[in-house]
Amino acid sequence: MVAPGGEALGGVIGVARHMIQTEGFFSLYKGLVPSLISMAPSGAVFYGVYDILKMAYLHSPEGKKRVSMMKQQKQETNALDQLELGTVRTLLYGAIAGCCAEAATYPFEVVRRQLQMQVKATRMNALATCLKIVDQGGVPALYAGLIPSLLQVLPSASISYFVYELMKIVLKVE
C-alpha cells in the first residue's frame, strides 16, 4: 500500500490480491527474513540495556537508599510508589533501552523495506539488497530515517517498560 499507486488498488485486500496475482503468494512475505533475523538481537539489546541500567541504579548509593526506604515503609503504598526505579527513571530507562535496540537493528528494517518495494523482475535476496544499499549510499544509507524511527520508539518503549514494571507490582509477580 505504500508503493506508488498502491492506494488505487482498494485497500489492504485489494493490494494483497494484486500482489498474489502479479507476483505470487510468497510476495506477501517479502522482508520476512530480515525481520526474523532482527528479532533476537532487538530483544536482547532491549531487555539487556534496561536490565543493565536498572541494576546499575539499584546498586548505586542512591538506589540502595531508595530500596531501603521502600522496605522501611511497612504501610501499604500505591503501586506507583512501589516502583523500584520510580516513575521517571522507569520511563527514562525504557526509552533508552528502546532507542538502543532500534539503533542496533535498524539496518535490518531498511533492508526489509527495500525488499518489500522490489518488483518481481528485479527481485534480489536480503544480502544482495543490503550490499546494493551500501554500494549506493555507503553504510550511513543503512541508517536513513533512523531519527524519526527513534522518535516513534521513545514513547512506545518507555510506556512498555512502565506498564511492565507496574503490572509486576499490581499482580504481585517477582
Chimera marker file (.cmm) of the C-alpha trace (Angstrom):
<marker_set name="trace">
<marker id="1" x="0.000" y="0.000" z="0.000" r="1" g="1" b="0" radius="0.5"/>
<marker id="2" x="2.961" y="2.357" z="0.481" r="1" g="1" b="0" radius="0.5"/>
<marker id="3" x="4.290" y="1.743" z="-3.019" r="1" g="1" b="0" radius="0.5"/>
<marker id="4" x="3.364" y="4.304" z="-5.669" r="1" g="1" b="0" radius="0.5"/>
<marker id="5" x="-0.144" y="3.540" z="-6.935" r="1" g="1" b="0" radius="0.5"/>
<marker id="6" x="-0.925" y="1.233" z="-4.006" r="1" g="1" b="0" radius="0.5"/>
<marker id="7" x="-3.820" y="3.364" z="-2.772" r="1" g="1" b="0" radius="0.5"/>
<marker id="8" x="-5.661" y="2.809" z="-6.067" r="1" g="1" b="0" radius="0.5"/>
<marker id="9" x="-5.803" y="-0.949" z="-5.536" r="1" g="1" b="0" radius="0.5"/>
<marker id="10" x="-8.596" y="-0.840" z="-2.975" r="1" g="1" b="0" radius="0.5"/>
<marker id="11" x="-7.038" y="-1.072" z="0.474" r="1" g="1" b="0" radius="0.5"/>
<marker id="12" x="-5.307" y="-3.986" z="2.141" r="1" g="1" b="0" radius="0.5"/>
<marker id="13" x="-7.384" y="-6.706" z="0.473" r="1" g="1" b="0" radius="0.5"/>
<marker id="14" x="-7.005" y="-5.151" z="-2.967" r="1" g="1" b="0" radius="0.5"/>
<marker id="15" x="-3.236" y="-4.820" z="-2.554" r="1" g="1" b="0" radius="0.5"/>
<marker id="16" x="-2.918" y="-8.406" z="-1.296" r="1" g="1" b="0" radius="0.5"/>
<marker id="17" x="-4.997" y="-9.677" z="-4.231" r="1" g="1" b="0" radius="0.5"/>
<marker id="18" x="-2.904" y="-7.676" z="-6.707" r="1" g="1" b="0" radius="0.5"/>
<marker id="19" x="0.381" y="-8.904" z="-5.191" r="1" g="1" b="0" radius="0.5"/>
<marker id="20" x="-0.724" y="-12.545" z="-5.300" r="1" g="1" b="0" radius="0.5"/>
<marker id="21" x="-1.946" y="-12.242" z="-8.901" r="1" g="1" b="0" radius="0.5"/>
<marker id="22" x="1.117" y="-10.430" z="-10.228" r="1" g="1" b="0" radius="0.5"/>
<marker id="23" x="3.970" y="-11.725" z="-8.058" r="1" g="1" b="0" radius="0.5"/>
<marker id="24" x="2.669" y="-14.911" z="-6.438" r="1" g="1" b="0" radius="0.5"/>
<marker id="25" x="1.597" y="-15.840" z="-2.902" r="1" g="1" b="0" radius="0.5"/>
<marker id="26" x="5.070" y="-15.582" z="-1.399" r="1" g="1" b="0" radius="0.5"/>
<marker id="27" x="5.283" y="-11.904" z="-2.358" r="1" g="1" b="0" radius="0.5"/>
<marker id="28" x="3.239" y="-11.336" z="0.809" r="1" g="1" b="0" radius="0.5"/>
<marker id="29" x="6.335" y="-12.411" z="2.758" r="1" g="1" b="0" radius="0.5"/>
<marker id="30" x="8.913" y="-10.058" z="1.232" r="1" g="1" b="0" radius="0.5"/>
<marker id="31" x="11.200" y="-8.867" z="4.013" r="1" g="1" b="0" radius="0.5"/>
<marker id="32" x="10.372" y="-11.745" z="6.351" r="1" g="1" b="0" radius="0.5"/>
<marker id="33" x="13.986" y="-12.948" z="6.641" r="1" g="1" b="0" radius="0.5"/>
<marker id="34" x="15.476" y="-9.628" z="7.827" r="1" g="1" b="0" radius="0.5"/>
<marker id="35" x="12.519" y="-9.171" z="10.174" r="1" g="1" b="0" radius="0.5"/>
<marker id="36" x="13.101" y="-12.565" z="11.768" r="1" g="1" b="0" radius="0.5"/>
<marker id="37" x="16.863" y="-12.075" z="11.913" r="1" g="1" b="0" radius="0.5"/>
<marker id="38" x="16.466" y="-8.742" z="13.705" r="1" g="1" b="0" radius="0.5"/>
<marker id="39" x="14.045" y="-10.019" z="16.366" r="1" g="1" b="0" radius="0.5"/>
<marker id="40" x="16.575" y="-11.812" z="18.588" r="1" g="1" b="0" radius="0.5"/>
<marker id="41" x="19.192" y="-9.041" z="18.661" r="1" g="1" b="0" radius="0.5"/>
<marker id="42" x="16.495" y="-6.413" z="19.138" r="1" g="1" b="0" radius="0.5"/>
<marker id="43" x="15.040" y="-8.220" z="22.145" r="1" g="1" b="0" radius="0.5"/>
<marker id="44" x="18.487" y="-8.932" z="23.570" r="1" g="1" b="0" radius="0.5"/>
<marker id="45" x="19.514" y="-5.276" z="23.359" r="1" g="1" b="0" radius="0.5"/>
<marker id="46" x="16.113" y="-4.022" z="24.575" r="1" g="1" b="0" radius="0.5"/>
<marker id="47" x="15.985" y="-6.196" z="27.689" r="1" g="1" b="0" radius="0.5"/>
<marker id="48" x="19.747" y="-6.227" z="28.243" r="1" g="1" b="0" radius="0.5"/>
<marker id="49" x="20.184" y="-2.444" z="28.258" r="1" g="1" b="0" radius="0.5"/>
<marker id="50" x="17.189" y="-1.954" z="30.544" r="1" g="1" b="0" radius="0.5"/>
<marker id="51" x="18.461" y="-4.589" z="32.962" r="1" g="1" b="0" radius="0.5"/>
<marker id="52" x="21.983" y="-3.106" z="32.967" r="1" g="1" b="0" radius="0.5"/>
<marker id="53" x="20.624" y="0.381" z="33.688" r="1" g="1" b="0" radius="0.5"/>
<marker id="54" x="18.259" y="-0.917" z="36.362" r="1" g="1" b="0" radius="0.5"/>
<marker id="55" x="20.929" y="-2.987" z="38.134" r="1" g="1" b="0" radius="0.5"/>
<marker id="56" x="23.443" y="-0.121" z="37.960" r="1" g="1" b="0" radius="0.5"/>
<marker id="57" x="20.930" y="2.171" z="39.655" r="1" g="1" b="0" radius="0.5"/>
<marker id="58" x="19.832" y="-0.358" z="42.273" r="1" g="1" b="0" radius="0.5"/>
<marker id="59" x="23.488" y="-0.998" z="43.212" r="1" g="1" b="0" radius="0.5"/>
<marker id="60" x="24.309" y="2.717" z="43.383" r="1" g="1" b="0" radius="0.5"/>
<marker id="61" x="24.175" y="4.549" z="46.732" r="1" g="1" b="0" radius="0.5"/>
<marker id="62" x="21.028" y="6.394" z="45.616" r="1" g="1" b="0" radius="0.5"/>
<marker id="63" x="19.350" y="3.159" z="44.532" r="1" g="1" b="0" radius="0.5"/>
<marker id="64" x="20.267" y="1.323" z="47.727" r="1" g="1" b="0" radius="0.5"/>
<marker id="65" x="18.862" y="4.230" z="49.722" r="1" g="1" b="0" radius="0.5"/>
<marker id="66" x="15.593" y="4.110" z="47.750" r="1" g="1" b="0" radius="0.5"/>
<marker id="67" x="15.214" y="0.335" z="48.203" r="1" g="1" b="0" radius="0.5"/>
<marker id="68" x="15.979" y="0.680" z="51.911" r="1" g="1" b="0" radius="0.5"/>
<marker id="69" x="13.356" y="3.409" z="52.320" r="1" g="1" b="0" radius="0.5"/>
<marker id="70" x="10.791" y="1.318" z="50.443" r="1" g="1" b="0" radius="0.5"/>
<marker id="71" x="11.400" y="-1.626" z="52.794" r="1" g="1" b="0" radius="0.5"/>
<marker id="72" x="11.009" y="0.597" z="55.863" r="1" g="1" b="0" radius="0.5"/>
<marker id="73" x="7.603" y="1.780" z="54.739" r="1" g="1" b="0" radius="0.5"/>
<marker id="74" x="5.544" y="-1.027" z="56.186" r="1" g="1" b="0" radius="0.5"/>
<marker id="75" x="2.159" y="0.510" z="55.342" r="1" g="1" b="0" radius="0.5"/>
<marker id="76" x="0.587" y="-0.337" z="52.014" r="1" g="1" b="0" radius="0.5"/>
<marker id="77" x="1.688" y="2.208" z="49.405" r="1" g="1" b="0" radius="0.5"/>
<marker id="78" x="0.221" y="2.640" z="45.955" r="1" g="1" b="0" radius="0.5"/>
<marker id="79" x="1.755" y="0.791" z="43.020" r="1" g="1" b="0" radius="0.5"/>
<marker id="80" x="3.491" y="3.900" z="41.646" r="1" g="1" b="0" radius="0.5"/>
<marker id="81" x="5.368" y="4.392" z="44.923" r="1" g="1" b="0" radius="0.5"/>
<marker id="82" x="6.449" y="0.749" z="44.834" r="1" g="1" b="0" radius="0.5"/>
<marker id="83" x="8.341" y="1.065" z="41.526" r="1" g="1" b="0" radius="0.5"/>
<marker id="84" x="11.955" y="0.244" z="42.358" r="1" g="1" b="0" radius="0.5"/>
<marker id="85" x="13.266" y="2.857" z="39.958" r="1" g="1" b="0" radius="0.5"/>
<marker id="86" x="10.489" y="5.376" z="40.421" r="1" g="1" b="0" radius="0.5"/>
<marker id="87" x="8.203" y="6.567" z="37.646" r="1" g="1" b="0" radius="0.5"/>
<marker id="88" x="10.550" y="8.923" z="35.802" r="1" g="1" b="0" radius="0.5"/>
<marker id="89" x="13.570" y="6.616" z="35.902" r="1" g="1" b="0" radius="0.5"/>
<marker id="90" x="11.471" y="3.642" z="34.714" r="1" g="1" b="0" radius="0.5"/>
<marker id="91" x="10.203" y="5.670" z="31.751" r="1" g="1" b="0" radius="0.5"/>
<marker id="92" x="13.671" y="7.044" z="31.006" r="1" g="1" b="0" radius="0.5"/>
<marker id="93" x="15.455" y="3.680" z="31.156" r="1" g="1" b="0" radius="0.5"/>
<marker id="94" x="12.753" y="2.106" z="28.982" r="1" g="1" b="0" radius="0.5"/>
<marker id="95" x="13.194" y="4.855" z="26.397" r="1" g="1" b="0" radius="0.5"/>
<marker id="96" x="16.982" y="4.436" z="26.404" r="1" g="1" b="0" radius="0.5"/>
<marker id="97" x="16.685" y="0.662" z="26.032" r="1" g="1" b="0" radius="0.5"/>
<marker id="98" x="14.214" y="1.038" z="23.169" r="1" g="1" b="0" radius="0.5"/>
<marker id="99" x="16.441" y="3.529" z="21.352" r="1" g="1" b="0" radius="0.5"/>
<marker id="100" x="19.492" y="1.276" z="21.728" r="1" g="1" b="0" radius="0.5"/>
<marker id="101" x="17.560" y="-1.717" z="20.359" r="1" g="1" b="0" radius="0.5"/>
<marker id="102" x="16.188" y="0.327" z="17.453" r="1" g="1" b="0" radius="0.5"/>
<marker id="103" x="19.605" y="1.723" z="16.548" r="1" g="1" b="0" radius="0.5"/>
<marker id="104" x="21.234" y="-1.708" z="16.771" r="1" g="1" b="0" radius="0.5"/>
<marker id="105" x="18.766" y="-3.392" z="14.434" r="1" g="1" b="0" radius="0.5"/>
<marker id="106" x="17.688" y="-0.514" z="12.192" r="1" g="1" b="0" radius="0.5"/>
<marker id="107" x="19.695" y="-1.689" z="9.145" r="1" g="1" b="0" radius="0.5"/>
<marker id="108" x="17.509" y="-4.808" z="9.037" r="1" g="1" b="0" radius="0.5"/>
<marker id="109" x="14.452" y="-2.541" z="8.845" r="1" g="1" b="0" radius="0.5"/>
<marker id="110" x="15.947" y="-0.595" z="5.932" r="1" g="1" b="0" radius="0.5"/>
<marker id="111" x="16.712" y="-3.838" z="4.057" r="1" g="1" b="0" radius="0.5"/>
<marker id="112" x="13.212" y="-5.185" z="4.799" r="1" g="1" b="0" radius="0.5"/>
<marker id="113" x="11.572" y="-2.048" z="3.394" r="1" g="1" b="0" radius="0.5"/>
<marker id="114" x="13.726" y="-2.205" z="0.266" r="1" g="1" b="0" radius="0.5"/>
<marker id="115" x="12.794" y="-5.874" z="-0.238" r="1" g="1" b="0" radius="0.5"/>
<marker id="116" x="9.112" y="-5.028" z="0.027" r="1" g="1" b="0" radius="0.5"/>
<marker id="117" x="9.419" y="-2.319" z="-2.617" r="1" g="1" b="0" radius="0.5"/>
<marker id="118" x="11.103" y="-4.594" z="-5.173" r="1" g="1" b="0" radius="0.5"/>
<marker id="119" x="9.209" y="-5.870" z="-8.178" r="1" g="1" b="0" radius="0.5"/>
<marker id="120" x="9.419" y="-9.464" z="-9.341" r="1" g="1" b="0" radius="0.5"/>
<marker id="121" x="11.545" y="-8.703" z="-12.410" r="1" g="1" b="0" radius="0.5"/>
<marker id="122" x="14.393" y="-7.178" z="-10.383" r="1" g="1" b="0" radius="0.5"/>
<marker id="123" x="13.989" y="-9.029" z="-7.085" r="1" g="1" b="0" radius="0.5"/>
<marker id="124" x="17.141" y="-9.634" z="-5.037" r="1" g="1" b="0" radius="0.5"/>
<marker id="125" x="17.695" y="-11.527" z="-1.802" r="1" g="1" b="0" radius="0.5"/>
<marker id="126" x="18.299" y="-9.768" z="1.531" r="1" g="1" b="0" radius="0.5"/>
<marker id="127" x="22.100" y="-9.895" z="1.355" r="1" g="1" b="0" radius="0.5"/>
<marker id="128" x="22.216" y="-8.580" z="-2.218" r="1" g="1" b="0" radius="0.5"/>
<marker id="129" x="19.776" y="-5.816" z="-1.270" r="1" g="1" b="0" radius="0.5"/>
<marker id="130" x="21.931" y="-4.855" z="1.717" r="1" g="1" b="0" radius="0.5"/>
<marker id="131" x="25.068" y="-4.748" z="-0.440" r="1" g="1" b="0" radius="0.5"/>
<marker id="132" x="23.272" y="-2.633" z="-3.042" r="1" g="1" b="0" radius="0.5"/>
<marker id="133" x="22.167" y="-0.137" z="-0.371" r="1" g="1" b="0" radius="0.5"/>
<marker id="134" x="25.731" y="0.141" z="0.954" r="1" g="1" b="0" radius="0.5"/>
<marker id="135" x="27.141" y="0.391" z="-2.574" r="1" g="1" b="0" radius="0.5"/>
<marker id="136" x="24.774" y="3.231" z="-3.478" r="1" g="1" b="0" radius="0.5"/>
<marker id="137" x="24.928" y="5.264" z="-0.254" r="1" g="1" b="0" radius="0.5"/>
<marker id="138" x="27.598" y="3.797" z="1.962" r="1" g="1" b="0" radius="0.5"/>
<marker id="139" x="26.999" y="2.408" z="5.445" r="1" g="1" b="0" radius="0.5"/>
<marker id="140" x="25.085" y="5.568" z="6.502" r="1" g="1" b="0" radius="0.5"/>
<marker id="141" x="22.398" y="4.596" z="3.970" r="1" g="1" b="0" radius="0.5"/>
<marker id="142" x="21.528" y="1.664" z="6.277" r="1" g="1" b="0" radius="0.5"/>
<marker id="143" x="20.536" y="4.253" z="8.883" r="1" g="1" b="0" radius="0.5"/>
<marker id="144" x="18.444" y="6.515" z="6.641" r="1" g="1" b="0" radius="0.5"/>
<marker id="145" x="15.330" y="7.502" z="8.587" r="1" g="1" b="0" radius="0.5"/>
<marker id="146" x="16.679" y="6.443" z="11.986" r="1" g="1" b="0" radius="0.5"/>
<marker id="147" x="15.810" y="9.706" z="13.769" r="1" g="1" b="0" radius="0.5"/>
<marker id="148" x="12.049" y="9.574" z="13.014" r="1" g="1" b="0" radius="0.5"/>
<marker id="149" x="12.068" y="5.905" z="13.958" r="1" g="1" b="0" radius="0.5"/>
<marker id="150" x="13.739" y="6.687" z="17.300" r="1" g="1" b="0" radius="0.5"/>
<marker id="151" x="11.151" y="9.378" z="17.965" r="1" g="1" b="0" radius="0.5"/>
<marker id="152" x="8.450" y="6.748" z="17.478" r="1" g="1" b="0" radius="0.5"/>
<marker id="153" x="10.231" y="4.229" z="19.709" r="1" g="1" b="0" radius="0.5"/>
<marker id="154" x="10.829" y="6.624" z="22.622" r="1" g="1" b="0" radius="0.5"/>
<marker id="155" x="7.268" y="6.775" z="23.956" r="1" g="1" b="0" radius="0.5"/>
<marker id="156" x="6.461" y="3.207" z="22.965" r="1" g="1" b="0" radius="0.5"/>
<marker id="157" x="9.433" y="1.633" z="24.760" r="1" g="1" b="0" radius="0.5"/>
<marker id="158" x="9.181" y="3.819" z="27.841" r="1" g="1" b="0" radius="0.5"/>
<marker id="159" x="5.470" y="3.132" z="28.298" r="1" g="1" b="0" radius="0.5"/>
<marker id="160" x="6.055" y="-0.567" z="27.643" r="1" g="1" b="0" radius="0.5"/>
<marker id="161" x="8.546" y="-0.848" z="30.499" r="1" g="1" b="0" radius="0.5"/>
<marker id="162" x="6.493" y="1.355" z="32.773" r="1" g="1" b="0" radius="0.5"/>
<marker id="163" x="3.412" y="-0.821" z="32.310" r="1" g="1" b="0" radius="0.5"/>
<marker id="164" x="5.518" y="-3.999" z="32.663" r="1" g="1" b="0" radius="0.5"/>
<marker id="165" x="7.019" y="-2.884" z="35.983" r="1" g="1" b="0" radius="0.5"/>
<marker id="166" x="3.660" y="-1.582" z="37.226" r="1" g="1" b="0" radius="0.5"/>
<marker id="167" x="1.844" y="-4.832" z="36.373" r="1" g="1" b="0" radius="0.5"/>
<marker id="168" x="4.501" y="-6.852" z="38.220" r="1" g="1" b="0" radius="0.5"/>
<marker id="169" x="3.571" y="-4.877" z="41.336" r="1" g="1" b="0" radius="0.5"/>
<marker id="170" x="-0.202" y="-4.964" z="40.796" r="1" g="1" b="0" radius="0.5"/>
<marker id="171" x="-0.181" y="-8.700" z="40.048" r="1" g="1" b="0" radius="0.5"/>
<marker id="172" x="2.390" y="-9.370" z="42.791" r="1" g="1" b="0" radius="0.5"/>
<marker id="173" x="4.841" y="-11.058" z="40.415" r="1" g="1" b="0" radius="0.5"/>
<marker id="174" x="8.543" y="-11.162" z="41.239" r="1" g="1" b="0" radius="0.5"/>
<link id1="1" id2="2" r="1" g="1" b="0" radius="0.2"/>
<link id1="2" id2="3" r="1" g="1" b="0" radius="0.2"/>
<link id1="3" id2="4" r="1" g="1" b="0" radius="0.2"/>
<link id1="4" id2="5" r="1" g="1" b="0" radius="0.2"/>
<link id1="5" id2="6" r="1" g="1" b="0" radius="0.2"/>
<link id1="6" id2="7" r="1" g="1" b="0" radius="0.2"/>
<link id1="7" id2="8" r="1" g="1" b="0" radius="0.2"/>
<link id1="8" id2="9" r="1" g="1" b="0" radius="0.2"/>
<link id1="9" id2="10" r="1" g="1" b="0" radius="0.2"/>
<link id1="10" id2="11" r="1" g="1" b="0" radius="0.2"/>
<link id1="11" id2="12" r="1" g="1" b="0" radius="0.2"/>
<link id1="12" id2="13" r="1" g="1" b="0" radius="0.2"/>
<link id1="13" id2="14" r="1" g="1" b="0" radius="0.2"/>
<link id1="14" id2="15" r="1" g="1" b="0" radius="0.2"/>
<link id1="15" id2="16" r="1" g="1" b="0" radius="0.2"/>
<link id1="16" id2="17" r="1" g="1" b="0" radius="0.2"/>
<link id1="17" id2="18" r="1" g="1" b="0" radius="0.2"/>
<link id1="18" id2="19" r="1" g="1" b="0" radius="0.2"/>
<link id1="19" id2="20" r="1" g="1" b="0" radius="0.2"/>
<link id1="20" id2="21" r="1" g="1" b="0" radius="0.2"/>
<link id1="21" id2="22" r="1" g="1" b="0" radius="0.2"/>
<link id1="22" id2="23" r="1" g="1" b="0" radius="0.2"/>
<link id1="23" id2="24" r="1" g="1" b="0" radius="0.2"/>
<link id1="24" id2="25" r="1" g="1" b="0" radius="0.2"/>
<link id1="25" id2="26" r="1" g="1" b="0" radius="0.2"/>
<link id1="26" id2="27" r="1" g="1" b="0" radius="0.2"/>
<link id1="27" id2="28" r="1" g="1" b="0" radius="0.2"/>
<link id1="28" id2="29" r="1" g="1" b="0" radius="0.2"/>
<link id1="29" id2="30" r="1" g="1" b="0" radius="0.2"/>
<link id1="30" id2="31" r="1" g="1" b="0" radius="0.2"/>
<link id1="31" id2="32" r="1" g="1" b="0" radius="0.2"/>
<link id1="32" id2="33" r="1" g="1" b="0" radius="0.2"/>
<link id1="33" id2="34" r="1" g="1" b="0" radius="0.2"/>
<link id1="34" id2="35" r="1" g="1" b="0" radius="0.2"/>
<link id1="35" id2="36" r="1" g="1" b="0" radius="0.2"/>
<link id1="36" id2="37" r="1" g="1" b="0" radius="0.2"/>
<link id1="37" id2="38" r="1" g="1" b="0" radius="0.2"/>
<link id1="38" id2="39" r="1" g="1" b="0" radius="0.2"/>
<link id1="39" id2="40" r="1" g="1" b="0" radius="0.2"/>
<link id1="40" id2="41" r="1" g="1" b="0" radius="0.2"/>
<link id1="41" id2="42" r="1" g="1" b="0" radius="0.2"/>
<link id1="42" id2="43" r="1" g="1" b="0" radius="0.2"/>
<link id1="43" id2="44" r="1" g="1" b="0" radius="0.2"/>
<link id1="44" id2="45" r="1" g="1" b="0" radius="0.2"/>
<link id1="45" id2="46" r="1" g="1" b="0" radius="0.2"/>
<link id1="46" id2="47" r="1" g="1" b="0" radius="0.2"/>
<link id1="47" id2="48" r="1" g="1" b="0" radius="0.2"/>
<link id1="48" id2="49" r="1" g="1" b="0" radius="0.2"/>
<link id1="49" id2="50" r="1" g="1" b="0" radius="0.2"/>
<link id1="50" id2="51" r="1" g="1" b="0" radius="0.2"/>
<link id1="51" id2="52" r="1" g="1" b="0" radius="0.2"/>
<link id1="52" id2="53" r="1" g="1" b="0" radius="0.2"/>
<link id1="53" id2="54" r="1" g="1" b="0" radius="0.2"/>
<link id1="54" id2="55" r="1" g="1" b="0" radius="0.2"/>
<link id1="55" id2="56" r="1" g="1" b="0" radius="0.2"/>
<link id1="56" id2="57" r="1" g="1" b="0" radius="0.2"/>
<link id1="57" id2="58" r="1" g="1" b="0" radius="0.2"/>
<link id1="58" id2="59" r="1" g="1" b="0" radius="0.2"/>
<link id1="59" id2="60" r="1" g="1" b="0" radius="0.2"/>
<link id1="60" id2="61" r="1" g="1" b="0" radius="0.2"/>
<link id1="61" id2="62" r="1" g="1" b="0" radius="0.2"/>
<link id1="62" id2="63" r="1" g="1" b="0" radius="0.2"/>
<link id1="63" id2="64" r="1" g="1" b="0" radius="0.2"/>
<link id1="64" id2="65" r="1" g="1" b="0" radius="0.2"/>
<link id1="65" id2="66" r="1" g="1" b="0" radius="0.2"/>
<link id1="66" id2="67" r="1" g="1" b="0" radius="0.2"/>
<link id1="67" id2="68" r="1" g="1" b="0" radius="0.2"/>
<link id1="68" id2="69" r="1" g="1" b="0" radius="0.2"/>
<link id1="69" id2="70" r="1" g="1" b="0" radius="0.2"/>
<link id1="70" id2="71" r="1" g="1" b="0" radius="0.2"/>
<link id1="71" id2="72" r="1" g="1" b="0" radius="0.2"/>
<link id1="72" id2="73" r="1" g="1" b="0" radius="0.2"/>
<link id1="73" id2="74" r="1" g="1" b="0" radius="0.2"/>
<link id1="74" id2="75" r="1" g="1" b="0" radius="0.2"/>
<link id1="75" id2="76" r="1" g="1" b="0" radius="0.2"/>
<link id1="76" id2="77" r="1" g="1" b="0" radius="0.2"/>
<link id1="77" id2="78" r="1" g="1" b="0" radius="0.2"/>
<link id1="78" id2="79" r="1" g="1" b="0" radius="0.2"/>
<link id1="79" id2="80" r="1" g="1" b="0" radius="0.2"/>
<link id1="80" id2="81" r="1" g="1" b="0" radius="0.2"/>
<link id1="81" id2="82" r="1" g="1" b="0" radius="0.2"/>
<link id1="82" id2="83" r="1" g="1" b="0" radius="0.2"/>
<link id1="83" id2="84" r="1" g="1" b="0" radius="0.2"/>
<link id1="84" id2="85" r="1" g="1" b="0" radius="0.2"/>
<link id1="85" id2="86" r="1" g="1" b="0" radius="0.2"/>
<link id1="86" id2="87" r="1" g="1" b="0" radius="0.2"/>
<link id1="87" id2="88" r="1" g="1" b="0" radius="0.2"/>
<link id1="88" id2="89" r="1" g="1" b="0" radius="0.2"/>
<link id1="89" id2="90" r="1" g="1" b="0" radius="0.2"/>
<link id1="90" id2="91" r="1" g="1" b="0" radius="0.2"/>
<link id1="91" id2="92" r="1" g="1" b="0" radius="0.2"/>
<link id1="92" id2="93" r="1" g="1" b="0" radius="0.2"/>
<link id1="93" id2="94" r="1" g="1" b="0" radius="0.2"/>
<link id1="94" id2="95" r="1" g="1" b="0" radius="0.2"/>
<link id1="95" id2="96" r="1" g="1" b="0" radius="0.2"/>
<link id1="96" id2="97" r="1" g="1" b="0" radius="0.2"/>
<link id1="97" id2="98" r="1" g="1" b="0" radius="0.2"/>
<link id1="98" id2="99" r="1" g="1" b="0" radius="0.2"/>
<link id1="99" id2="100" r="1" g="1" b="0" radius="0.2"/>
<link id1="100" id2="101" r="1" g="1" b="0" radius="0.2"/>
<link id1="101" id2="102" r="1" g="1" b="0" radius="0.2"/>
<link id1="102" id2="103" r="1" g="1" b="0" radius="0.2"/>
<link id1="103" id2="104" r="1" g="1" b="0" radius="0.2"/>
<link id1="104" id2="105" r="1" g="1" b="0" radius="0.2"/>
<link id1="105" id2="106" r="1" g="1" b="0" radius="0.2"/>
<link id1="106" id2="107" r="1" g="1" b="0" radius="0.2"/>
<link id1="107" id2="108" r="1" g="1" b="0" radius="0.2"/>
<link id1="108" id2="109" r="1" g="1" b="0" radius="0.2"/>
<link id1="109" id2="110" r="1" g="1" b="0" radius="0.2"/>
<link id1="110" id2="111" r="1" g="1" b="0" radius="0.2"/>
<link id1="111" id2="112" r="1" g="1" b="0" radius="0.2"/>
<link id1="112" id2="113" r="1" g="1" b="0" radius="0.2"/>
<link id1="113" id2="114" r="1" g="1" b="0" radius="0.2"/>
<link id1="114" id2="115" r="1" g="1" b="0" radius="0.2"/>
<link id1="115" id2="116" r="1" g="1" b="0" radius="0.2"/>
<link id1="116" id2="117" r="1" g="1" b="0" radius="0.2"/>
<link id1="117" id2="118" r="1" g="1" b="0" radius="0.2"/>
<link id1="118" id2="119" r="1" g="1" b="0" radius="0.2"/>
<link id1="119" id2="120" r="1" g="1" b="0" radius="0.2"/>
<link id1="120" id2="121" r="1" g="1" b="0" radius="0.2"/>
<link id1="121" id2="122" r="1" g="1" b="0" radius="0.2"/>
<link id1="122" id2="123" r="1" g="1" b="0" radius="0.2"/>
<link id1="123" id2="124" r="1" g="1" b="0" radius="0.2"/>
<link id1="124" id2="125" r="1" g="1" b="0" radius="0.2"/>
<link id1="125" id2="126" r="1" g="1" b="0" radius="0.2"/>
<link id1="126" id2="127" r="1" g="1" b="0" radius="0.2"/>
<link id1="127" id2="128" r="1" g="1" b="0" radius="0.2"/>
<link id1="128" id2="129" r="1" g="1" b="0" radius="0.2"/>
<link id1="129" id2="130" r="1" g="1" b="0" radius="0.2"/>
<link id1="130" id2="131" r="1" g="1" b="0" radius="0.2"/>
<link id1="131" id2="132" r="1" g="1" b="0" radius="0.2"/>
<link id1="132" id2="133" r="1" g="1" b="0" radius="0.2"/>
<link id1="133" id2="134" r="1" g="1" b="0" radius="0.2"/>
<link id1="134" id2="135" r="1" g="1" b="0" radius="0.2"/>
<link id1="135" id2="136" r="1" g="1" b="0" radius="0.2"/>
<link id1="136" id2="137" r="1" g="1" b="0" radius="0.2"/>
<link id1="137" id2="138" r="1" g="1" b="0" radius="0.2"/>
<link id1="138" id2="139" r="1" g="1" b="0" radius="0.2"/>
<link id1="139" id2="140" r="1" g="1" b="0" radius="0.2"/>
<link id1="140" id2="141" r="1" g="1" b="0" radius="0.2"/>
<link id1="141" id2="142" r="1" g="1" b="0" radius="0.2"/>
<link id1="142" id2="143" r="1" g="1" b="0" radius="0.2"/>
<link id1="143" id2="144" r="1" g="1" b="0" radius="0.2"/>
<link id1="144" id2="145" r="1" g="1" b="0" radius="0.2"/>
<link id1="145" id2="146" r="1" g="1" b="0" radius="0.2"/>
<link id1="146" id2="147" r="1" g="1" b="0" radius="0.2"/>
<link id1="147" id2="148" r="1" g="1" b="0" radius="0.2"/>
<link id1="148" id2="149" r="1" g="1" b="0" radius="0.2"/>
<link id1="149" id2="150" r="1" g="1" b="0" radius="0.2"/>
<link id1="150" id2="151" r="1" g="1" b="0" radius="0.2"/>
<link id1="151" id2="152" r="1" g="1" b="0" radius="0.2"/>
<link id1="152" id2="153" r="1" g="1" b="0" radius="0.2"/>
<link id1="153" id2="154" r="1" g="1" b="0" radius="0.2"/>
<link id1="154" id2="155" r="1" g="1" b="0" radius="0.2"/>
<link id1="155" id2="156" r="1" g="1" b="0" radius="0.2"/>
<link id1="156" id2="157" r="1" g="1" b="0" radius="0.2"/>
<link id1="157" id2="158" r="1" g="1" b="0" radius="0.2"/>
<link id1="158" id2="159" r="1" g="1" b="0" radius="0.2"/>
<link id1="159" id2="160" r="1" g="1" b="0" radius="0.2"/>
<link id1="160" id2="161" r="1" g="1" b="0" radius="0.2"/>
<link id1="161" id2="162" r="1" g="1" b="0" radius="0.2"/>
<link id1="162" id2="163" r="1" g="1" b="0" radius="0.2"/>
<link id1="163" id2="164" r="1" g="1" b="0" radius="0.2"/>
<link id1="164" id2="165" r="1" g="1" b="0" radius="0.2"/>
<link id1="165" id2="166" r="1" g="1" b="0" radius="0.2"/>
<link id1="166" id2="167" r="1" g="1" b="0" radius="0.2"/>
<link id1="167" id2="168" r="1" g="1" b="0" radius="0.2"/>
<link id1="168" id2="169" r="1" g="1" b="0" radius="0.2"/>
<link id1="169" id2="170" r="1" g="1" b="0" radius="0.2"/>
<link id1="170" id2="171" r="1" g="1" b="0" radius="0.2"/>
<link id1="171" id2="172" r="1" g="1" b="0" radius="0.2"/>
<link id1="172" id2="173" r="1" g="1" b="0" radius="0.2"/>
<link id1="173" id2="174" r="1" g="1" b="0" radius="0.2"/>
</marker_set>
